[in-house]
Amino acid sequence: MDKSLKILLVASEAVPFAKIGGLADVAGSLPKALRQLGHDARLALPKYGRINEAQFGLAKVLESLPVPADSDQESASIFEGVVEGMPAYLVGNDRYFGREEVYGYDDDGRRFVFFCRATLEMLKKLDWQPDVVHCNDWHTGIIPNWLQTIYKDDPFFADTATVFTIHNLAYQGIFGPQLLEFAGLADYGLIPHPKDDDLSRVVVLMARGILFADAINTVSEKYAQEILTPEYGERLHPILAQRQGRLFGILNGLDYEVWNPATDQDIAVHYNVTSLERRVENKLALQREAELPMDPDMLLIGMISRLADQKGFDILAEAIDQLMDLDVQFVLLGTGEERYHRIFANVAGKYQGQAAVFLKFDAALARRIYAGSDAFLMPSRFEPCGLGQLISMHYGSVPIVRSTGGLADTVEDYDPATGQGNGFAFSDYSEEALLAAVERALKTYLRKDTWRTLMERGMRADFSWQASARKYVALYQKALEFKLQVTGRRSQVAGHGRLET
């Protein structure tokens, strides 16, 4: 099993082509890290209207690829580009992808089913047989389903295993039963979901990825445990429990070539762990940009987030007045739910000179917040992995987090008695617990030597993709082993195509 593997990572978004969320960072970084380990890893994603062919040097390699759809077929164009040595295949079809946005359309189900079918048909035309097809989130959940049904006897995929990664279980790709006709699965029928009649009457693409993949993982070890419970399982915990023996957790990595305060062109002053004294210039520059008093000694708390309940904005809204009573400054960057836009716009007006709120997307400003803040706040209700805390630590901003999912796996609460820890963590999902963590951070911040130790500890930590990629290789090998083990032992429930293990 030590041989070089051929891996196709299939995703709805990936840097540098199209990015909406953290999935794009994973899809763009993991294949590169796998190639550095000697594996032939490639990427497949849709060719959206926003993707410029000339910018990425895309060449059309298949002109009119027939793609089965409904009882007929449509055609796709396949483009190939190479990013830092990594081949990437982009599926083009003006009807489905010749639009500016990535998500949010009424026909998203058909769009991504078409993308997935085109990807499998593309592989056959290009005669490139992957050992593993690595699917990501609901947009690609139909692929493991197909490889166990309509492609089951196709010799081209006879030795291909599937891995399905859950980046966020809350987004499940739920569509009406008519999608099965488009996907060519109408003869197999809907899948009965244990203990949930509502889900039994619709197509849940996330659930199909979980049920049919050879191996499943989440983007942190803690989240893999959490989603087995009703609290975090988003109504799919009974299905996940059925496949618990195939469920693993692998923490996302961070691309240190992209996130590096020693080379970051968007920050005021470069620095590293041995020149932390220079970092204060970034703090002063951020205070100036945010129109806050330029005070190097006041604790500056940064936050970069989608404004939503999941990210803890309900408890933060309750706690914000008391937080502002502390001797701190607060800078928030992000967009999200309109009610939180109103709440925090009012916060900025009420606490001028202490709070700055930027209700927008600004990638360069985000980097300046990482480099200029003293502490970084992530009070999430749930967090499958989280990249913000990893970036903040590498930039010397000490994290204050709720201990859940990937936040629990990466941030250890500082204990003054032992000196252990790399940040401040709280367990109860409440405004009181959030405030208590901020108060502990403020108290520790006043002890400059201790705070510098926490900064250095975070900056020296290794959350690189190299470590995560090795774990993914082990998962791919396990998926291949699972595929071999169950040959002849896997059965289907008549009329449903549901797996029994």
C-alpha positions in Angstrom: 0.0 0.0 0.0 3.1 2.3 -0.2 2.7 2.8 -3.9 2.0 6.2 -5.4 -1.7 6.8 -5.6 -3.8 8.5 -8.3 -6.2 10.8 -6.5 -8.9 13.0 -8.0 -10.3 15.6 -5.6 -13.7 16.7 -6.7 -15.1 19.9 -5.2 -17.5 22.8 -5.9 -14.9 25.4 -5.2 -11.1 25.6 -5.0 -8.5 28.3 -4.8 -7.3 29.9 -6.9 -10.2 29.4 -9.3 -13.3 30.1 -7.1 -13.6 30.7 -3.4 -16.6 31.1 -1.2 -15.6 29.4 2.0 -13.0 27.1 3.7 -13.8 24.2 1.3 -11.9 26.2 -1.4 -8.8 26.4 0.7 -8.8 22.6 1.3 -9.5 21.7 -2.3 -6.7 24.0 -3.5 -4.1 23.1 -1.0 -4.5 19.4 -0.3 -3.8 18.1 -3.8 -0.6 20.2 -3.9 0.5 18.7 -0.6 -0.3 15.2 -1.8 1.8 15.8 -4.9 4.7 16.8 -2.7 4.4 13.4 -1.0 4.8 11.7 -4.4 1.2 11.1 -5.3 -0.6 12.0 -8.6 -3.3 14.2 -7.2 -5.5 16.2 -9.5 -8.5 18.5 -9.0 -11.9 18.8 -10.7 -14.4 21.6 -10.3 -17.0 23.5 -12.4 -15.9 26.3 -14.7 -18.0 29.2 -13.4 -18.5 32.4 -15.3 -16.2 34.2 -13.0 -13.2 32.0 -14.0 -11.1 33.6 -16.6 -9.5 31.1 -19.1 -6.6 33.3 -20.0 -5.8 34.2 -16.4 -5.3 30.5 -15.5 -4.0 29.3 -18.9 -6.9 27.0 -19.4 -6.9 24.8 -22.5 -9.9 22.9 -23.8 -9.1 19.2 -23.9 -12.6 17.8 -24.6 -15.0 19.8 -26.8 -18.4 18.1 -26.5 -18.4 15.4 -23.9 -21.7 13.5 -23.8 -23.2 13.6 -20.3 -26.3 11.5 -19.4 -29.0 13.6 -17.9 -32.6 12.6 -17.5 -33.4 10.1 -20.2 -31.3 12.0 -22.7 -27.8 13.6 -22.6 -26.3 17.0 -22.5 -22.7 18.0 -23.4 -19.8 19.5 -21.4 -16.5 21.1 -22.3 -13.5 20.1 -20.3 -10.7 22.6 -19.7 -7.4 21.7 -18.2 -5.0 24.0 -16.3 -1.9 23.5 -14.2 -1.5 25.3 -10.9 1.9 24.9 -9.3 2.4 21.6 -11.0 -1.1 20.3 -10.1 -3.4 19.4 -13.0 -7.0 20.8 -12.7 -10.0 19.9 -14.8 -12.8 22.4 -15.1 -16.2 21.3 -16.3 -17.8 23.9 -18.6 -21.5 24.2 -19.6 -23.0 27.6 -20.1 -26.5 26.5 -19.1 -25.3 25.4 -15.6 -22.1 27.3 -14.9 -22.1 30.3 -17.3 -23.2 32.4 -14.3 -21.2 34.7 -12.0 -22.2 33.1 -8.7 -21.1 29.7 -7.4 -24.2 28.9 -5.3 -27.7 30.1 -4.6 -29.7 29.1 -7.7 -33.0 27.1 -7.8 -31.4 24.4 -9.9 -28.3 23.9 -7.8 -29.2 20.2 -7.4 -29.2 19.7 -11.2 -26.1 21.9 -11.6 -23.9 19.8 -9.3 -25.3 16.4 -10.3 -24.4 17.4 -13.9 -20.9 18.4 -12.8 -20.4 15.1 -11.0 -21.6 13.0 -13.9 -19.5 15.0 -16.4 -16.4 14.4 -14.1 -16.9 10.6 -14.1 -17.5 10.6 -17.9 -14.4 12.8 -18.4 -12.2 10.4 -16.6 -13.2 7.6 -19.0 -12.6 9.8 -22.1 -9.2 10.9 -20.8 -8.4 7.3 -19.8 -7.1 8.4 -16.4 -8.2 5.9 -13.8 -7.9 7.2 -10.2 -7.3 4.9 -7.3 -9.4 7.2 -5.2 -12.1 9.8 -6.0 -12.1 12.2 -3.0 -15.6 13.9 -2.8 -16.3 17.0 -0.7 -19.6 18.0 0.8 -23.1 17.6 -0.6 -22.2 18.9 -4.0 -20.3 15.7 -4.8 -22.2 13.2 -2.6 -23.9 11.6 -5.6 -20.6 10.2 -6.8 -20.2 7.4 -4.2 -23.9 6.6 -4.8 -23.3 6.2 -8.5 -20.2 4.0 -8.1 -22.3 1.6 -6.0 -25.2 1.6 -8.5 -25.2 2.7 -12.1 -21.4 2.4 -12.4 -21.1 -0.7 -10.2 -20.3 -3.0 -13.1 -18.2 -0.5 -15.1 -14.7 -2.1 -15.3 -13.2 1.4 -15.5 -14.1 2.1 -11.9 -13.7 -1.5 -10.6 -10.7 -0.6 -8.5 -11.6 3.0 -7.6 -12.5 3.7 -3.9 -14.3 6.8 -2.7 -13.7 9.1 0.2 -16.3 11.6 1.3 -15.3 14.6 3.4 -17.9 16.4 5.5 -16.8 20.0 5.7 -20.1 21.3 7.3 -22.9 18.9 8.1 -25.4 21.7 8.3 -25.4 22.1 4.5 -26.9 18.9 3.1 -28.1 19.5 -0.4 -31.8 18.6 0.0 -33.9 18.4 -3.1 -37.2 17.0 -4.4 -37.5 13.4 -5.6 -37.5 14.5 -9.3 -33.7 14.9 -9.0 -33.4 11.1 -9.1 -34.7 11.1 -12.7 -32.0 13.6 -13.7 -29.4 11.6 -11.9 -30.4 8.3 -13.5 -31.3 6.8 -10.1 -35.1 6.8 -10.3 -35.2 3.0 -10.5 -33.4 2.8 -7.1 -35.9 5.0 -5.4 -35.6 7.2 -2.3 -33.6 6.1 0.7 -35.5 5.7 4.0 -33.9 7.6 6.8 -34.1 6.1 10.2 -36.2 8.1 12.6 -36.9 10.9 10.1 -39.9 10.6 7.8 -39.4 14.0 6.3 -35.9 13.2 5.1 -37.2 9.9 3.6 -39.4 11.9 1.2 -36.5 13.9 -0.4 -33.1 13.5 -1.9 -30.4 14.3 0.6 -27.1 14.4 -1.3 -25.0 14.7 1.9 -26.6 11.5 3.3 -25.9 9.7 0.0 -22.2 10.5 0.3 -22.2 9.2 3.8 -24.1 6.0 3.0 -22.2 5.0 -0.1 -18.6 6.1 0.4 -15.9 3.6 1.2 -14.5 6.0 3.9 -15.9 9.2 5.4 -14.1 11.9 7.3 -14.7 15.3 8.8 -12.2 18.1 9.0 -11.3 17.6 12.7 -11.2 14.7 15.1 -13.6 16.4 17.6 -16.2 17.2 14.9 -16.2 13.5 13.9 -17.3 12.6 17.4 -19.7 15.5 17.8 -21.8 14.7 14.7 -22.7 11.3 16.1 -24.9 13.1 18.7 -28.3 14.7 18.2 -26.9 18.1 19.2 -24.5 18.3 16.3 -25.7 15.6 13.9 -28.2 17.8 12.0 -30.7 14.9 11.8 -28.2 12.7 10.1 -26.7 11.2 13.3 -28.5 7.9 12.9 -27.0 7.4 9.5 -23.6 8.4 10.7 -23.9 5.9 13.6 -24.5 3.2 11.0 -21.2 4.0 9.3 -19.3 4.9 12.4 -16.6 2.3 11.6 -15.9 4.2 8.4 -15.9 7.7 10.0 -12.6 9.5 10.8 -11.4 13.0 11.6 -8.5 14.8 9.9 -7.7 18.3 10.8 -7.4 20.8 7.9 -4.0 22.1 7.3 -2.7 25.6 6.7 -0.7 26.7 3.6 2.2 28.5 5.2 3.4 29.8 1.9 0.1 31.7 1.6 -0.2 32.6 5.3 3.2 33.9 6.4 3.7 37.2 8.3 7.4 37.2 7.1 6.3 37.6 3.5 2.7 38.9 3.6 2.4 41.8 1.2 -0.8 43.1 2.7 0.6 43.9 6.2 2.5 47.0 7.3 5.6 45.3 8.6 7.0 41.8 8.2 8.0 39.8 11.2 8.5 36.2 12.4 8.7 34.4 15.8 12.2 35.8 16.4 11.3 39.4 15.6 8.0 39.8 17.4 9.0 43.2 18.6 8.3 44.5 15.1 4.7 43.2 15.2 3.5 46.3 17.2 3.8 48.4 14.0 1.0 46.2 12.5 -1.1 46.9 15.6 -0.6 50.6 15.3 -1.4 50.5 11.6 -4.6 48.6 12.2 -5.7 51.0 14.9 -5.0 53.9 12.5 -7.0 52.2 9.7 -9.9 51.3 12.1 -9.9 54.9 13.5 -9.1 53.7 17.0 -6.7 55.4 19.4 -3.2 54.2 18.6 -2.4 52.6 21.9 0.2 49.8 21.8 -0.7 48.6 25.4 -4.5 48.2 25.1 -5.7 44.7 24.3 -7.0 44.7 20.7 -9.4 41.8 19.9 -9.9 40.9 16.3 -12.7 38.9 14.7 -13.1 37.8 11.1 -16.3 35.8 10.5 -19.6 35.2 8.8 -22.2 36.9 10.9 -24.4 34.0 11.9 -25.6 32.1 14.9 -23.2 29.2 14.1 -20.3 31.6 14.6 -21.5 32.6 18.1 -23.0 36.0 17.2 -26.1 35.4 19.3 -24.1 35.1 22.5 -21.6 37.8 21.4 -24.5 40.2 20.8 -25.7 39.6 24.3 -22.2 40.1 25.7 -21.0 43.0 23.6 -21.9 45.8 26.0 -20.1 44.1 28.9 -17.2 43.3 26.7 -16.9 47.0 25.8 -16.9 47.8 29.5 -13.5 46.1 29.7 -10.3 47.9 28.8 -10.2 46.5 25.2 -10.6 47.5 21.6 -12.6 45.4 19.1 -12.3 45.1 15.3 -14.8 43.0 13.4 -14.7 42.1 9.7 -17.4 40.1 7.9 -20.8 39.8 6.3 -23.8 37.7 7.1 -27.3 37.9 8.5 -28.9 41.3 8.2 -30.0 41.4 11.9 -26.3 41.1 13.0 -25.4 43.8 10.5 -27.7 46.1 12.3 -26.6 45.1 15.7 -22.9 45.5 15.1 -23.3 48.7 13.0 -25.0 50.1 16.1 -22.1 48.8 18.3 -19.6 50.7 16.1 -21.7 53.9 16.5 -22.2 53.5 20.2 -18.5 52.7 21.0 -16.7 55.0 18.6 -13.0 55.0 19.4 -13.3 51.5 20.9 -15.0 49.3 18.3 -14.6 49.2 14.6 -16.9 47.2 12.4 -16.3 46.5 8.7 -19.4 44.8 7.2 -17.8 43.6 4.0 -15.4 41.1 2.5 -11.9 42.4 2.3 -9.1 39.7 2.1 -6.3 42.2 2.6 -7.9 43.8 5.6 -8.4 40.3 7.1 -4.6 39.8 6.9 -4.0 43.1 8.6 -6.4 42.1 11.4 -4.5 38.8 11.9 -1.2 40.7 12.0 -2.4 43.6 14.2 -4.8 42.1 16.7 -3.5 40.8 20.1 -6.3 38.3 20.4 -8.6 36.6 18.0 -12.2 35.7 18.9 -14.1 32.7 17.7 -17.1 31.9 20.0 -18.6 29.4 17.6 -21.6 27.2 18.5 -20.1 24.6 16.3 -17.0 24.6 14.1 -16.1 21.7 11.9 -12.4 22.8 11.7 -11.9 26.5 11.6 -9.0 28.1 9.8 -9.2 31.5 11.6 -7.6 30.2 14.8 -4.8 28.5 12.8 -4.0 31.7 10.9 -4.2 33.9 14.0 -1.8 31.7 15.9 0.7 31.7 13.0 0.4 35.5 12.9 0.9 35.8 16.7 -2.7 36.6 17.7 -3.7 34.5 20.6 -7.1 32.7 20.1 -10.1 33.0 22.4 -12.5 30.3 21.3 -15.4 28.1 22.3 -14.1 24.5 22.7 -15.9 22.7 19.9 -14.9 20.9 16.8 -11.6 21.9 15.3 -11.3 24.7 17.9 -11.1 22.1 20.6 -8.5 20.1 18.7 -6.2 23.1 18.2 -6.6 25.5 21.1 -5.7 24.4 24.6 -6.9 26.6 27.4 -4.0 28.4 29.2 -3.5 27.3 32.7 -1.6 29.7 34.9 -0.8 27.0 37.4 1.1 24.8 34.9 1.9 27.4 32.2 0.4 25.0 29.6 -1.9 26.1 26.8 -1.8 28.2 23.7 -5.0 30.3 24.0 -8.2 30.7 26.0 -11.1 28.3 25.6 -14.6 28.1 27.1 -17.1 25.2 27.0 -20.5 26.5 27.9 -22.3 28.2 25.1 -23.2 31.4 26.9 -22.4 35.0 27.1 -21.1 34.5 30.7 -18.6 31.9 29.6 -17.5 34.1 26.6 -16.9 37.1 28.9 -15.1 35.0 31.5 -12.6 33.8 28.7 -12.0 37.4 27.5 -11.5 38.6 31.1 -8.9 35.8 31.6 -7.2 36.8 28.4 -7.1 40.4 29.4 -5.6 39.5 32.8 -2.9 37.4 31.1 -2.2 40.1 28.5 -1.1 42.4 31.3 1.7 39.9 32.0 3.8 40.7 28.9 6.3 37.9 29.2 3.5 35.3 29.6 1.6 36.7 26.6 4.7 36.6 24.5 5.2 33.0 25.4 1.6 32.3 24.2 2.3 34.2 21.0 5.5 32.2 20.3 3.8 28.9 21.1 1.1 29.6 18.5 3.6 30.8 15.9 5.8 27.7 16.3 2.9 25.2 16.1 2.9 23.0 13.0 -0.6 22.9 11.4 0.9 22.6 7.9 -0.8 20.7 5.1 2.1 18.3 5.0 1.0 16.7 8.3 -2.6 16.6 7.2 -1.8 15.2 3.8 0.0 12.2 5.3 -3.2 11.4 7.3 -5.3 11.7 4.1 -2.9 9.2 2.4 -3.5 6.8 5.2 -7.3 7.4 4.8 -7.1 6.7 1.1 -5.3 3.4 1.8 -7.9 2.5 4.3 -10.7 3.3 1.8 -9.0 1.0 -0.7 -8.8 -1.7 2.0 -12.5 -1.3 2.9 -13.4 -1.6 -0.8 -11.5 -4.9 -1.0 -12.9 -6.2 2.3 -16.5 -5.7 1.4 -16.4 -7.3 -2.1 -19.1 -9.9 -2.1 -20.3 -8.9 1.4 -22.1 -5.7 0.6 -25.8 -6.0 -0.3 -28.5 -3.6 -1.4 -31.9 -3.2 0.1 -34.3 -4.1 -2.8 -35.6 -1.0 -4.5 -33.5 1.4 -2.5 -29.8 0.9 -3.3 -29.0 1.4 0.4 -25.8 0.0 1.7 -25.6 -2.6 4.5 -22.3 -3.2 6.1 
